[in-house]
Amino acid sequence: MLAQTSLLALAALLPFSLAQISDGFENGWNNNTWPIYAPDCNQGGTVTLDSTVAHSGKNSLKVTGGSSGYCGHIFFGTTAVPTGNVFVRAWMRHTLALGSNHVTFIVMPDTGLAGKHLRLSGQEQIFEYNRESDDATLPDLSPNGVASSTGFPTATWECVEYNLKSDGTIETWVNDQLISGLTVGPGFTNPNSNGWGSAYKPAITGVYFGWESYAGSVDTVWYDDIAIASSRIGCSATGGSSATPVGPASSTGTPKTTAPASSSTPVTSVKPTTTSSPATSSKPTTSAAPTSSVPANCQVVYVDV
């Protein structure tokens, strides 16, 4: 008993950076673990538990954007993220094909961006990263940059995983294939990252999954088997029935550059000031981000190192 008490006391002293969480939503949608997130405004977007479409098991979370442009956005997510080295994996299924205009699937508040978002987005028919603070993209949206990323098919499940490090490293895998245009940092050479630069160091405080549009398009996106950890997860691991720990995967993937060609000049991705003009270039002045550092009912696992 004394030994067990000592181990529990030691675990309480371990850093929160070792937290891990995964969820396949088989026990439903816990709104405390995965609260709604809609900064600035919320007009028509919805998140629902869907028992008709799933990657594994019977349930997924269905996100449907509203018709009010930027303010039709909606997300669900968590602040239970590791610090320093973050891996995020989600299975995603889209209804709308990626076009030339900017849309966003995942937003991450970032202290390195003064609380503004790092965004995993789509533009020019490819996946990209976008910084809300300066609208920089990774990769560059040149023909070569577009060709170095990858598109996203509709009506099928795709596994997306990325790694953010405090030294500026970003790595991205789609179906366990490393995407060269979405990879940057020390030890990597990405000739299509000129606009991204090397000064930015990710320091996210949350991860939110959903839909956001800057030019009026509306999509329905399903999310399933989400996992957040401090080591590689991989696509072979599925989410637990509720918030449960996940382990690392051995797959590292190989570079993949199968993006479609660039089609047109993209619409600006900076937040609008009104609900009727989504292409304006300034951000609304209010925010409604969650303040809790660890959501209720979320199982946090500490690993002895």
Secondary structure, DSSP 8 states (H G I E B T S, - for coil): -HHHHHHHHHHHHS-GGG--EEE--TT---TTTS-EE--S--SS-EEEEESS--SSSS-EEEEE--SSGGGG-EEEEES---SSEEEEEEEEEESS---SS-EEEEEEEBGGGTT-EEEEEEETTEEEEEETTT--EES-SSHHHHHTS----BSSEEEEEEEEETTS-EEEEETTEEBGGG-BSTT---TT-TTT-S-----BS-EEEEEEESSS---EEEEEEEEEESS---SS----SSSB-----------B-------S-----S--SSSS-TT-SS--S-------SS-TT--------
